[in-house]
Amino acid sequence: MDREETLLAASSMYYLQDIKMETIASRLHMSRSSVSRLLKQARASGLVEITLRPTPSRGPGVGQYISSQFDVEVFVVPVVDSASVAERLEQVALTAARMLTGWFDSDMVLGVAWGTTLGAISQHLGRKPTRGSSIVQLNGAANNRTSGAEYVGSLISRFGDAFDASVHLFPVPAFFDYAATRKAMWCERSVARVLDVQRKADIVLFSIGAVTGEVPSHVYSAGYLEPEDIDILEAEGVVGDVCTVFLRADGTYEDLSLNERATGPTPAELRRVPRRVCAVAGDSKVIPLLAALRAGVITHLVVDELTATRLVELDAAS
């Protein structure tokens, strides 16, 4: 039996026949640690894919509540009550990465935002070689302190490397200084090319930006907004953002002044994408997550159990 046959045999016995590692090791005449390495290789190579199905969670079924209330598929990630925000984020990122690997395939386009959560997801991606697929950056990253190219380029490239996909970076600022500049740049052929790839996306992956929190959202903590911009957001009732497009608590966004300068896709543009995956963890994300659900930008939500529970409590009370 060659190595590929051994890999398939071990995987079949463990995942399909529920045979213990010790028994597999005995049948294949190898050590238990060797079987463990084979199973790890099977997951990394894509031979074995682990799929999670939407399930109810604690209390009155928070997953079912969110699903029925907002018409989304919800994947609630179990966490202990004492888990820190960083630990909750790590578990959500790991789950989102594994699910994305199952959904994305050859000849598909994946749109990716950037930020703390997306960076964590990119670190957990398994290898799944595809053909004819593309990864496209959804929103610009430059600001008046940095080009953003190294940070976002590295993040987007990890998705490209995981799937052997071509990468399309979006070489524009996160926010233009003037709305007129944004309008003019959208006519430039180099920018229009990337926008065209975005419009072909089969899946988009993003998180929720929160103005404050224990783990601050990247757009609010890394110099993308000036103090006067934050003052404007507060005055206009902004609670957070999706792909650097700002939202009020009720999900409205059209008349917010800073959105005229933003480079990310609007909720209306996102709603044209068949699968819109949002990964969220942390109490500070609850209010902006509810706003995003009300805006209809999410079709698949990966969320930790504590955040989901507080989301249900907030929606039920409002």
C-alpha positions as CSV (number, residue, x, y, z in Angstrom):
1,M,0.0,0.0,0.0
2,D,1.6,3.3,-1.1
3,R,1.3,6.5,1.0
4,E,-1.7,7.9,-0.8
5,E,-3.6,4.7,-0.3
6,T,-2.6,4.6,3.3
7,L,-3.8,8.2,3.7
8,L,-7.2,7.4,2.2
9,A,-7.5,4.2,4.3
10,A,-6.7,6.0,7.6
11,S,-9.1,8.8,6.8
12,S,-11.9,6.5,5.8
13,M,-11.6,4.4,9.0
14,Y,-11.4,7.4,11.3
15,Y,-13.9,9.8,9.8
16,L,-16.4,7.4,8.1
17,Q,-16.2,4.2,10.2
18,D,-15.5,5.9,13.6
19,I,-12.6,3.6,14.3
20,K,-10.3,4.6,17.1
21,M,-6.7,5.7,16.2
22,E,-5.2,2.8,18.2
23,T,-7.2,0.3,16.1
24,I,-6.2,2.0,12.9
25,A,-2.6,2.0,13.9
26,S,-2.8,-1.8,14.5
27,R,-4.5,-2.5,11.2
28,L,-2.0,-0.3,9.2
29,H,1.0,-1.6,11.2
30,M,2.2,1.8,12.4
31,S,2.3,3.9,15.5
32,R,-0.7,6.0,16.8
33,S,1.4,9.2,16.3
34,S,1.8,8.2,12.6
35,V,-1.9,7.8,12.2
36,S,-2.4,11.3,13.8
37,R,0.0,12.8,11.3
38,L,-1.8,11.1,8.4
39,L,-5.2,12.5,9.6
40,K,-3.7,16.0,9.9
41,Q,-2.2,15.7,6.4
42,A,-5.6,14.6,5.1
43,R,-7.2,17.8,6.4
44,A,-4.4,20.0,5.2
45,S,-4.5,18.6,1.7
46,G,-8.2,18.9,1.3
47,L,-8.8,15.1,1.2
48,V,-10.9,15.5,4.3
49,E,-13.2,18.6,4.7
50,I,-15.0,19.3,7.9
51,T,-18.4,20.9,7.5
52,L,-20.5,22.5,10.2
53,R,-24.2,22.8,9.9
54,P,-26.3,25.5,11.5
55,T,-27.4,24.5,14.9
56,P,-29.3,26.1,17.8
57,S,-27.2,27.2,20.7
58,R,-27.9,28.1,24.3
59,G,-31.1,29.4,25.9
60,P,-34.1,29.6,23.6
61,G,-32.0,28.7,20.6
62,V,-30.1,31.9,19.6
63,G,-29.0,30.4,16.3
64,Q,-32.6,29.6,15.3
65,Y,-33.8,33.0,16.5
66,I,-31.2,34.9,14.4
67,S,-31.9,32.7,11.4
68,S,-35.6,33.1,11.4
69,Q,-35.5,36.8,12.3
70,F,-33.0,37.9,9.6
71,D,-33.2,35.0,7.0
72,V,-29.6,34.1,7.4
73,E,-27.7,30.8,7.9
74,V,-26.1,31.0,11.4
75,F,-23.1,29.0,12.6
76,V,-22.8,29.5,16.4
77,V,-19.3,28.7,17.7
78,P,-19.4,27.3,21.2
79,V,-17.2,29.1,23.8
80,V,-17.0,29.0,27.6
81,D,-18.5,32.0,29.4
82,S,-15.0,32.9,30.7
83,A,-13.5,33.1,27.3
84,S,-11.7,36.4,26.5
85,V,-12.5,38.4,23.3
86,A,-9.3,37.3,21.8
87,E,-10.1,33.6,22.5
88,R,-13.6,34.1,21.0
89,L,-12.2,35.7,17.9
90,E,-9.7,32.9,17.5
91,Q,-12.4,30.2,17.6
92,V,-14.6,32.2,15.1
93,A,-11.7,32.7,12.8
94,L,-10.8,29.0,12.8
95,T,-14.4,28.0,12.1
96,A,-14.8,30.6,9.3
97,A,-11.6,29.5,7.7
98,R,-12.6,25.9,7.6
99,M,-16.1,26.7,6.2
100,L,-14.7,29.0,3.6
101,T,-12.4,26.2,2.4
102,G,-15.4,24.0,1.8
103,W,-17.4,26.7,0.0
104,F,-14.7,28.1,-2.3
105,D,-13.8,26.2,-5.4
106,S,-12.4,26.4,-9.0
107,D,-13.6,29.1,-11.3
108,M,-15.0,31.2,-8.4
109,V,-14.3,34.8,-7.3
110,L,-13.9,35.5,-3.6
111,G,-14.1,39.1,-2.4
112,V,-12.2,39.8,0.8
113,A,-12.3,42.8,3.1
114,W,-9.5,43.5,5.6
115,G,-9.3,44.0,9.4
116,T,-8.5,42.3,12.6
117,T,-10.9,39.4,12.1
118,L,-10.0,38.8,8.4
119,G,-6.3,38.7,9.4
120,A,-7.1,36.0,12.0
121,I,-9.1,34.0,9.4
122,S,-6.2,34.2,6.9
123,Q,-3.9,32.6,9.4
124,H,-6.1,29.5,9.7
125,L,-6.8,28.8,6.0
126,G,-6.1,25.2,4.9
127,R,-4.6,24.4,1.5
128,K,-7.1,23.7,-1.2
129,P,-5.7,24.1,-4.7
130,T,-8.2,25.4,-7.3
131,R,-8.1,26.3,-11.0
132,G,-9.3,29.6,-12.6
133,S,-10.2,31.2,-9.3
134,S,-9.6,34.7,-8.1
135,I,-9.3,36.7,-4.8
136,V,-10.2,40.3,-5.0
137,Q,-9.7,43.0,-2.3
138,L,-13.1,44.7,-1.5
139,N,-12.0,48.1,-0.1
140,G,-9.0,50.4,-0.3
141,A,-6.4,50.4,2.4
142,A,-4.2,53.5,2.1
143,N,-4.4,56.5,4.4
144,N,-2.3,59.6,5.0
145,R,0.2,57.7,7.2
146,T,0.8,54.5,5.1
147,S,0.0,53.0,1.7
148,G,-1.6,50.0,3.5
149,A,0.0,47.8,0.7
150,E,2.2,45.7,3.0
151,Y,-0.6,44.9,5.5
152,V,-3.4,44.3,3.1
153,G,-1.2,42.7,0.4
154,S,0.0,40.2,2.9
155,L,-3.5,39.4,4.1
156,I,-5.0,39.0,0.6
157,S,-2.0,37.0,-0.6
158,R,-2.6,34.4,2.1
159,F,-6.0,33.7,0.6
160,G,-4.5,33.5,-2.8
161,D,-1.8,31.1,-1.6
162,A,-4.3,28.8,0.1
163,F,-6.4,28.4,-3.0
164,D,-3.7,28.8,-5.7
165,A,-5.9,31.7,-6.9
166,S,-4.9,34.9,-8.7
167,V,-5.0,38.0,-6.5
168,H,-6.4,41.4,-7.4
169,L,-5.4,44.2,-5.1
170,F,-7.4,47.5,-4.9
171,P,-4.8,50.3,-5.0
172,V,-6.9,53.1,-3.6
173,P,-7.3,54.8,-0.2
174,A,-9.7,53.5,2.4
175,F,-11.3,56.9,2.2
176,F,-10.8,59.7,-0.3
177,D,-10.4,63.2,0.9
178,Y,-13.1,64.4,-1.5
179,A,-16.1,62.6,-2.9
180,A,-15.3,64.1,-6.3
181,T,-11.9,62.4,-6.3
182,R,-13.6,59.0,-5.7
183,K,-16.0,59.6,-8.6
184,A,-13.1,60.5,-10.9
185,M,-11.0,57.5,-9.8
186,W,-13.9,55.1,-10.5
187,C,-13.5,56.0,-14.2
188,E,-9.8,55.1,-14.3
189,R,-9.3,51.8,-16.2
190,S,-7.0,50.3,-13.5
191,V,-9.6,50.9,-10.8
192,A,-12.6,50.0,-13.0
193,R,-10.9,46.6,-13.8
194,V,-10.8,45.7,-10.1
195,L,-14.4,46.9,-9.6
196,D,-15.4,44.6,-12.4
197,V,-13.8,41.6,-10.7
198,Q,-15.6,42.6,-7.5
199,R,-18.9,42.6,-9.3
200,K,-18.3,39.0,-10.4
201,A,-17.8,37.7,-6.8
202,D,-19.5,34.4,-5.9
203,I,-18.6,34.8,-2.2
204,V,-17.6,37.9,-0.1
205,L,-16.0,37.6,3.3
206,F,-16.0,40.4,5.8
207,S,-16.5,41.3,9.5
208,I,-18.1,44.1,11.3
209,G,-16.3,47.3,12.3
210,A,-17.0,48.7,15.8
211,V,-16.0,52.2,16.8
212,T,-14.9,51.0,20.3
213,G,-14.1,47.7,22.0
214,E,-11.5,45.6,23.7
215,V,-10.2,44.6,20.3
216,P,-10.6,47.8,18.3
217,S,-11.6,47.5,14.6
218,H,-8.6,48.2,12.4
219,V,-10.3,51.1,10.5
220,Y,-10.8,53.0,13.8
221,S,-7.4,52.2,15.4
222,A,-4.9,52.5,12.6
223,G,-5.1,56.1,11.4
224,Y,-7.7,55.7,8.7
225,L,-10.0,58.3,10.2
226,E,-9.1,61.8,11.7
227,P,-10.6,62.9,15.0
228,E,-13.0,65.2,13.2
229,D,-14.2,62.2,11.1
230,I,-15.0,60.3,14.3
231,D,-17.0,63.4,15.6
232,I,-19.0,63.4,12.4
233,L,-19.8,59.7,12.7
234,E,-21.0,60.2,16.3
235,A,-23.1,63.2,15.2
236,E,-24.7,61.2,12.4
237,G,-25.5,58.2,14.7
238,V,-23.1,55.7,13.1
239,V,-22.6,52.5,15.1
240,G,-20.1,50.7,12.9
241,D,-19.2,49.7,9.3
242,V,-19.1,46.9,6.8
243,C,-16.2,47.1,4.4
244,T,-15.6,50.7,5.5
245,V,-19.2,51.7,4.6
246,F,-20.8,53.2,7.7
247,L,-24.2,52.1,9.2
248,R,-26.7,53.5,11.7
249,A,-28.3,51.2,14.2
250,D,-31.3,50.7,11.9
251,G,-29.1,49.7,9.0
252,T,-29.4,52.9,6.9
253,Y,-26.4,54.3,5.3
254,E,-27.3,56.2,2.1
255,D,-27.2,59.8,3.4
256,L,-24.1,59.5,5.6
257,S,-21.5,62.0,4.5
258,L,-18.4,59.9,5.0
259,N,-19.8,57.2,2.8
260,E,-19.5,59.4,-0.2
261,R,-15.7,59.1,0.3
262,A,-15.6,55.4,1.2
263,T,-14.2,52.8,-1.2
264,G,-15.9,49.7,0.0
265,P,-19.0,48.2,-1.7
266,T,-22.3,49.5,-0.3
267,P,-24.9,47.2,1.2
268,A,-26.9,47.5,-2.0
269,E,-23.8,46.3,-4.0
270,L,-23.1,43.5,-1.5
271,R,-26.6,42.2,-1.7
272,R,-25.9,41.2,-5.4
273,V,-23.4,38.6,-4.2
274,P,-24.9,35.1,-3.8
275,R,-23.0,34.2,-0.6
276,R,-22.1,36.9,1.9
277,V,-20.1,35.5,4.8
278,C,-19.7,37.6,8.0
279,A,-17.5,36.5,10.9
280,V,-17.9,38.2,14.2
281,A,-16.7,37.9,17.8
282,G,-16.9,40.4,20.7
283,D,-19.4,42.3,22.8
284,S,-18.5,45.6,21.0
285,K,-19.7,44.1,17.7
286,V,-23.2,43.4,18.9
287,I,-24.8,46.7,18.0
288,P,-23.1,47.1,14.6
289,L,-23.8,43.4,13.8
290,L,-27.5,44.0,14.4
291,A,-27.3,47.1,12.1
292,A,-25.6,44.9,9.4
293,L,-28.4,42.3,9.7
294,R,-31.0,44.9,9.4
295,A,-29.2,46.2,6.2
296,G,-29.5,42.7,4.7
297,V,-25.8,42.4,3.9
298,I,-25.3,38.9,5.4
299,T,-26.4,35.5,4.2
300,H,-24.1,33.4,6.3
301,L,-23.1,34.4,9.9
302,V,-20.3,32.8,11.9
303,V,-20.5,34.1,15.4
304,D,-19.4,33.0,18.9
305,E,-22.0,31.9,21.4
306,L,-21.7,34.9,23.7
307,T,-22.0,37.5,21.0
308,A,-25.0,35.6,19.5
309,T,-26.7,35.5,22.8
310,R,-26.3,39.3,23.4
311,L,-27.4,40.0,19.9
312,V,-30.7,38.1,20.5
313,E,-31.1,40.0,23.8
314,L,-30.6,43.4,22.1
315,D,-32.9,42.6,19.2
316,A,-35.7,41.3,21.5
317,A,-35.5,44.4,23.6
318,S,-35.6,46.8,20.7
